[in-house]
Amino acid sequence: MSRRIFLVVLAISFSICSIAAGSIELCDQLSFCEKSCVLNVPLEKLLKDVSLLALGCNQNMEIAKDVAYAAGMVARSYGFDCVVFGTLDVLRDSDADPLRKISRSPFITAQVLSYMIEGFVSAGVVPILNATGKVNPDVVRSLLTRKMSCPTLVEDEEKAKTLREMGFDVVFVTGKGELLGKLPVLNVKPPIDLSDVERIRRKALEGAIVLLNRSVKKISVNDPFAAGGVLVFSDEEWILKLAEQVLKGERPSTGRAP
């Protein structure tokens, strides 16, 4: 079975699982899991400094697939087979938590989410989309247009009902770990391999060096609302040196504005 067909089959299984009572533990820290549980931590806890917004600022959005694959491998190395990821909201001005968003654009947001679903599945991890908080209807519509869906985390059954009314009819997990349906089990899992994680992490960060305004001689870290200069998503020395080269015009910027 080709990888693409496998993903389609998996997406279908997410949608048609029968409803069944049950629960699963949600873990909000990266520690070893000895039983069935779901990892619910920010992406940068799995790949240092690589946030959702860093993915959205990459010109090459397909890097999100590699990042999710690497993050999935890290999660599996700790014993997790299910990982919460992403958002159904978009970035807004003065967002209190901008690193948890992908883009101002719902279409870029949906595309990055689609790539991440593929990446996690390829790593042998069941992706669970984070739909807590605000939901942008255009993100939902864009995912449905792409025929991409997966189990989804919501606050409660009322939120699940709202999403179903929007056509997003999947298996839901509530904030208390209640299962509204059956989580799929991936029977085909590649061996855990962490050898490429650091290369992918650095590639993602290098691809998100954003020139906001060269007239402002400033390098901002994780501040998408900076007035100008260059935006990067890590304060590691190697990325700051690349940002300085962009600021001086010695190197082209690699990212898109948030």
N, C-alpha and C positions, 0 to 999 in steps of 0.2 A: 504494500500500500504506500503510495507516495505521501510525502509530508503534507502536501496541500490537502489531499483527500482526507488524511487523518485528522487535520484540523477542522475540516467541515463536519466530519462525523462527530468529533468531540463537541463542536458547537451545538449540533442537533441534540446530542445527549444531554447537554445542559438545559435545553428547553423542554424536553419531553419527560424528564424524570417524574415518577409518580410522587404525589405528596405523601410524606410520612413523618410521624412525630419523632423527635430526637433532639439531641443537643451536642455541641462540640465546644471545647475550651478555646477561648481567644487569649493568646499570649501577647502582651504588649512590651516584651523585652526579648532580646536575642540571647536565649539560653537553651541548653540542650533539652529537647522534647523526647520524653520516653513513652508517650502514648499519643493517641489521635488528638491533634490540636492544630489551631490555625495561627500563623504568625502575623501579627498586626503591628508593624513598626514602619517608620518612614523609610523610604528607599535608601537614603544616605546612611542608614544604620547597617545596610547590607553591602553597599559600595560607597566607601567614604567620600563625602562631598558631592556625590551625584544625586541631585534632587530631581523631582519631577519637572521643575521649571528649567533646570539645566538641559533636560531632554527636549523640552519645547523650544528652547533657544538654539538648538542645533539645526544647521541648514540641512544636514543629512538626518532626516527623521528616522531612517531605518536603524540608526544606532540604538534606538529604543528596544529593538528586538534582541540585539546582542547584550544590552544592559540587563534586560529581564532574564535572559538565559543565564548570565553570570550571577545575578541576584538569586535566581532559582537554585543554582548549584550551591551557593553559600547557605541558603536556607536548608537545603537537603542535608548539607554537612552537619547541621545541628539537629537533624531528625524531623524537620517539617516537610510535609507533603502538600500543604495548602498555604498560600500567601495572599494577604490583602494588599492591594495596590491601587494607585490611581485616584481619580476624582471624577465626578460628573459635573463639576462646576468649572468656571473660567476665572482667569485673573481679572481683578478689578482694581482701579486706582486706590491706593492706600490700603490694600488688602492686608489684614492683620497677620496672615500667614502665607505670604506669596510663594514660598518654596514648595507648598503643598498643591499648587496649581501648575498646569502645564503651559497654558497660553491664554491670551485674551480671545483668541479665535476658537470657537467651538469645533471647527472643522479640523484644525491642527490638533486640538485636544483629542478628538475621536480617532484621528489617524495614529497618533502616538499610542493611545490605549490599544488599538488594534494590533500594532506591532508588539506591544508588551504581552498581550494575550498569547500571541504566537511564540514569543520567546520563552515565557514561563512553561507552556505546554511542551516545547522542545526540550526543556530541562527536566521534564518529568514532574512538574509541579502544577497543581490545580490552582489557577488564578481566581481570586475573589475580588471583584471590583468594589471599591469603596464608594458607596452612594450616600454616606452620612452627610449631614449638612445640606447646603443649598444644591439644587439640581438645575442645570441649564437645559431646557427642553431641546435646544438645537444640538447639544452634545448627544443626547439620547437618540434623536432622529438620525444624526450622522452615523452612529453606531448601527442602528437598524438598517440604514441604507447600505452599509458595508456588510450586512449580515454577520456581524460580530457580536457575540454576547458570551457571558460566562456567569457563574454564581456571583451573587452581589450581596454586600454587607449593607444593612439598613438599621435604623434605630429601632424600629418596631414594625408590627404587621400593618399598621396604617400607612407607613411609608412604602411598604411592599405593594399595598393596594394601589397607591398613587402611581407607582412605576408601571404596574400591570395595566392600568388604565391608559398609560401612554404607549402601550404596545410592548413594553419591556418585560416580557413574561419569562422569568428564569427561576432558578432555585435561589431562595433568599436565606441569609443568615442574619439574625437580629443581634443587636448589641449585647444581649444576654447569652448569646451562643445558641439560641433556639434555631433549629433547622426547619425551614418551610419548604420541604422537598428533600431529595437525596443528593448529597454531593457525589459527583462522579469519581471513579477511581481510575487512575491511569495505570494500565497494566504494562505498558512499555516505557521503561525508564533507562536513560543512558547512565553509564557509570559516573559516579561523582568525580568531577575533575575541576580543580581550582587553579590549574596552571595558567589559564588565560584571563583570570579575573582582573589582575592588575593592569594588563594591557588594555582591556576593554574600558576599565575605569578611567585611565589616562586619556584614551581616545575620546571618550564622552566629554571629559572636561576640556580637552583641547579644542573640541568642535563647538564649544559654547563660549568663545571669546567674542564679545559683542562690542562693536564700536558705536557708542551713542552720539558722541560729539568730540572730534579731535581737538577742538579749540579749548576744551576744558581738560587741563592736564591733571587728571585724577584717575586712579584705578579703584573701582568699587567692587566689593566682594559681597555677593548675595543680596544686592540692593537694586532690584529692577526699577525702582522709582528715582534713581540717581539722575540729576539734571544733565549730566554729560560725562565725557571721558570714556573709559572702557569698563565694561562689566564682565566679571568672571565669577566662578562658583567655587573657588578654592583659594586659600591663602598660602598654599604650598609654593615654595620658592620658584620651582620650575615654571608654574603657570603664571606667576607674577612677572617673570622675565619675558615670557611670550606676550603678555599683555602690554608690557612696556614697549616692546618692539612694534606692536600694533599702534600704540599711542604715538610713536615717533614716525609712523609711516613706513617702517622697515619690513613690515609683514602685514599681509591682508587679514582682516577680521574673518573669523570662521563662523560666527553665529548670527542669528536674527534677533532683532529687538523683541523684548517680551510683549 
